[in-house]
Structures are given as structure tokens and as C-alpha cells.
Amino acid sequence: MPKAVYFLDFKFADQLSGASQSKSWPNAPRRSLVLRIRGLFLVVGATFALTPLAHAGLIISPFYDSSVTSRADYAQIQTAFNYAASQYSDLYSDNITINITVKADAAVGLGQSLTQLKGSYSYTQIRNLLINDATTADDAAAISTLPTNDPNGGGNYLLSKAQAKALGVNGVTGSDGTFTFAANQSYTFDPNNRAVAGKYDFIGVVEHEITEIMGRNSGLQAAGFPYYLAFDLFRYTSAGNRSMTTSGTGVYFSLDGGTTNLKAYNSNPAGDLMDWASGANDSFNAFSSAGVQNDMSAVDLRVMDIIGYNRIVSVATPEPSEVLPFLLSFGILGWKLRRTRFHRSV
């Protein structure tokens, strides 16, 4: 007689601010935790169009919901999404396919991601996966900072499903996450014209959300939910001092045990603490505004490398705008991480 299988479904509702540096986002809610147990996981009422990207190695395969395919600018959305996805396909060599559903919703500020997670794992398991996947000097440097014993004293760890694939975990199937953009916002979709007055850089938003689905993520902001992701292990306040809480100030990303501050993390609770603080325009920033181009930075590419993606180091270019002329990319637990809602500036 068949057994009933129940899915433990966690959702982190997390807001990422998307305003200019001098303004705060209106009505940006804090992250909340929703826990429910269900006997059947069923998706209805949606039609999809599949447009896989033709790249060897890492493939990002979008499934466009009817909320997107019915739009007059559907072709522009495809072009922009494929351009953003191609940056990762061209810069990382993992032989995996990342399946992402793309939706439009007027209730979203600018962009939102829903990340499928796998776990839980022990620190030792996560550390060993990172060690076994190391291919670059940055990987080696990052691994050398990971002690034998868990710096969280025996915490539980998760992987995004996409990240689990990159790290060689077997049996990972189905959707890896959902990217939803605002149905009523004004975006620029042109890869050659991304800084347009009064419009938001759609490619930058896609790059931001894709990487959250890929594992550039954290569970730190979910009160009462003591789970960590690999990216959490590289937060520091000073040399040798990790910051694994939401209350730390002056927290930054480092690959050498906190000696070198590569990028400061956002500390505004209206945004995601795992995104970058305001400064140079960057697709990983917690805040953005209309009229600017948000490229990937050199540090962004290093982040994706050390959390499990095999960077093609011979491609010596940190910015997608510079790459363009040369590049034409356990079992029964079901986890979801909802993160990053951008809101328009006022």
C-alpha cells in the first residue's frame, strides 16, 4: 500500500530595497517565516513556454509563465533574460541545467525570487562538498578559512537546489526557483542601453535574482529558523571574527578570514543582509534606482565561484558590458526560500 509523503514547506519572505542611496523604500516589509505541512504539492492555472539557452556546460533554462508570454514586450523580456543568463553560462563551466520559472506580478516592487532549497546538511558535509568542488585559487583561499569544527557550534545547513547540482549532489530534479518581476514597472531591456532615465535595468534585476536562486542566499534574517547557507560562512566584522547574526554592524565579505574587506554587506533591515551595501552600481546591491546600469562586479563573480560554481578563470573580465563584444550564458524535505522584492523609488 503506498505511503503518504508530506512536504515540509518553508518560505522566507524577504524584502530587498531598490531605491536610490538617499531614499528608503516605501512599505518594505520585513522577512517573515511561514511554516506549513501539506500532503500534496500541486501547481495549477499556469502555462509555460520553454526557451532553453544553447550553451555547453552551465545552462539556465527559463520557463515563461503565461503572465509573461501574454505581454506585448515578451520578446524583449526574453532577450534581456537570456543576456543576463548568458553571463553565468559563459563564465562558469558546471555541467548542469538550472530551471527557472519567470513570472510577472503587479504586486511585486521590481523583482522577487523564490529559491528551492535542499537539506538539511551538517557543516562537515557542506565543507567537504566545497573542498571536493574546488577548482580555482579563490576556492582554495576560501576553503582554507573553514575550520574543521562548525563555527556555528553544530548548526544546520541548506543548499539551493541549483547549488547542490553544481556541487555534485545526486538526485536533484524539478524547478530550481522562480523569478518574478513587477508587471507594472518601467524597465529597459536593451543590453546595449541599460541606463535609461525613468527606467529600471531589467538585466541587473535578473542577474540579482538568478544568483539568489543559484545559492547567493542566507537564512539569517528568518527569526527562530537556525539554518545557514554556504555564503554565510564568509561574513566578517574583523580578521578572524565571523558575523553569523542579523545584529552585526560593519559586516563585509572576505575570502582570507576577514583580513581583506572585498565588499560591505547591506545592514538596512528593509533589504537583504546578504546583498551589498550602497556604493558603486552593482547587480548584487541591496538598493537601486531608475536610470542606472547595474553590472556584475569582479567581486560578484568571485562570490559565485566560492559557493560552488566552477569559474572559467581564463575569461579575464569582471563586467558583462565588457564581455559582450567577446561572448555571444534530504529526500522528502521540500524547502522554498522567498527573497528579494525590489520596490520603486519615491
TAURWO-V649488 format. One record per run of one state. SS is the DSSP state (H for helix, E for strand, L for the rest). FROM is the first residue (numbers start at 1). TO is the last residue. If there is no record, write none. Layout:
ss=SS from=FROM to=TO
ss=SS from=FROM to=TO
//
This chain:
ss=L from=1 to=6
ss=E from=7 to=13
ss=L from=14 to=31
ss=E from=32 to=38
ss=L from=39 to=47
ss=E from=48 to=51
ss=L from=52 to=58
ss=E from=59 to=65
ss=H from=66 to=69
ss=L from=70 to=73
ss=H from=74 to=91
ss=E from=92 to=92
ss=L from=93 to=96
ss=E from=97 to=105
ss=L from=106 to=110
ss=E from=111 to=121
ss=L from=122 to=122
ss=H from=123 to=133
ss=L from=134 to=136
ss=H from=137 to=144
ss=L from=145 to=155
ss=E from=156 to=160
ss=H from=161 to=166
ss=L from=167 to=176
ss=E from=177 to=182
ss=L from=183 to=186
ss=E from=187 to=188
ss=L from=189 to=199
ss=E from=200 to=201
ss=H from=202 to=213
ss=L from=214 to=226
ss=E from=227 to=228
ss=L from=229 to=229
ss=H from=230 to=234
ss=E from=235 to=238
ss=L from=239 to=240
ss=E from=241 to=242
ss=L from=243 to=251
ss=E from=252 to=253
ss=L from=254 to=262
ss=E from=263 to=265
ss=L from=266 to=275
ss=E from=276 to=276
ss=L from=277 to=284
ss=E from=285 to=285
ss=L from=286 to=297
ss=H from=298 to=306
ss=L from=307 to=310
ss=E from=311 to=311
ss=L from=312 to=319
ss=H from=320 to=323
ss=L from=324 to=334
ss=E from=335 to=339
ss=L from=340 to=346
//
